Amino acid sequence: MANLPELSDASFDAEVLQAEGPVLVDFGAEWCHPCRQLDPIVEELAREWAGKVKVFHLDIDANVDTTMKYGVMGIPTLILFVDGQPRERLTGYVPKKRIIKQLAPHLNLEG
């Protein structure tokens, strides 16, 4: 699983919905091969965006309520929240450039 801070159903509201600034949530599971392929990319983005975007992992098996609330039907799924609202969603393995291209309009990042 990704080397990222873990979210739970209990911590989701405080860490994501009430957060200052954008939050990227990586919905995945330990048994998911595409999730493991995506993990290094998400970890790299977390390092590059440190201080600008909070990045978390949420285990769908352990956090069914949040998974269902946001309609996550396939994994991996990345959801970008801005001001507590989901703004972008990517499902499946996605190359880093495409993730950046899709999320950048919602972030105060260059390039």
C-alpha positions in Angstrom: 0.0 0.0 0.0 1.1 3.6 -0.6 3.4 5.2 1.9 0.9 7.9 2.6 -1.0 9.0 5.6 -4.0 6.8 6.1 -7.6 8.0 6.2 -10.5 6.3 7.9 -14.3 6.8 7.9 -13.8 8.5 11.3 -11.1 10.9 10.2 -12.3 11.7 6.7 -14.5 14.7 7.5 -11.8 16.4 9.6 -8.9 15.6 7.3 -10.6 16.1 3.9 -13.9 18.0 4.1 -12.8 20.6 6.6 -9.2 20.9 5.3 -7.7 24.2 4.2 -6.6 23.8 0.6 -6.8 20.9 -1.8 -6.8 17.3 -0.7 -6.1 14.3 -3.0 -7.5 11.0 -1.7 -6.2 7.7 -3.2 -8.9 5.1 -2.8 -7.3 1.6 -3.0 -6.7 -1.8 -1.5 -3.8 -4.0 -0.6 -4.9 -6.7 -3.0 -5.2 -4.4 -6.0 -2.4 -4.7 -8.5 -3.1 -1.5 -10.4 -3.2 0.3 -7.0 0.3 -0.9 -6.3 1.4 0.3 -9.7 0.0 3.8 -9.0 1.4 4.1 -5.5 4.9 5.3 -6.5 3.3 8.0 -8.7 1.0 9.2 -5.9 3.8 9.2 -3.4 6.0 11.3 -5.9 3.1 13.8 -6.3 2.7 14.0 -2.5 6.4 14.9 -2.2 6.3 17.4 -5.1 3.1 19.0 -3.8 4.2 19.1 -0.1 2.8 22.2 1.5 0.4 22.8 -1.4 -1.8 19.7 -1.6 -2.5 17.1 1.2 -2.4 13.6 -0.1 -4.0 10.6 1.7 -4.6 6.9 1.1 -8.0 5.3 2.0 -8.3 1.5 2.2 -11.7 0.7 0.7 -12.0 -2.6 2.5 -11.6 -1.0 5.9 -13.6 2.2 5.1 -16.8 1.1 3.3 -18.9 4.0 4.4 -16.7 6.7 2.7 -16.1 4.4 -0.3 -19.8 4.1 -0.9 -20.6 7.8 -0.1 -18.3 8.8 -3.0 -19.4 6.1 -5.4 -16.0 4.5 -5.7 -16.8 1.4 -7.8 -13.4 0.7 -9.3 -9.9 1.1 -7.9 -7.5 2.7 -7.8 -9.6 5.9 -7.8 -8.1 9.4 -7.1 -10.5 12.1 -6.0 -9.4 15.7 -5.6 -11.3 17.6 -3.0 -11.2 21.4 -3.0 -13.0 23.3 -0.2 -14.6 20.0 0.9 -16.1 19.2 -2.5 -15.0 16.6 -5.0 -13.7 18.4 -8.1 -11.9 15.7 -10.1 -11.9 11.9 -10.3 -9.5 9.5 -12.0 -10.2 5.8 -12.0 -7.7 3.1 -12.9 -4.0 3.3 -13.5 -3.3 6.8 -14.9 0.2 8.1 -16.0 1.6 10.9 -13.9 1.4 13.5 -16.7 -2.3 12.8 -17.1 -3.0 13.1 -13.4 -1.2 16.5 -13.3 -3.0 17.7 -16.4 -6.4 16.8 -15.0 -5.8 18.1 -11.5 -3.7 21.2 -12.2 -6.6 23.6 -13.1 -7.9 23.1 -9.5 -4.5 23.6 -7.9 -2.3 26.6 -7.4 0.7 24.9 -9.1 2.9 25.9 -11.9 3.0 23.6 -15.0 
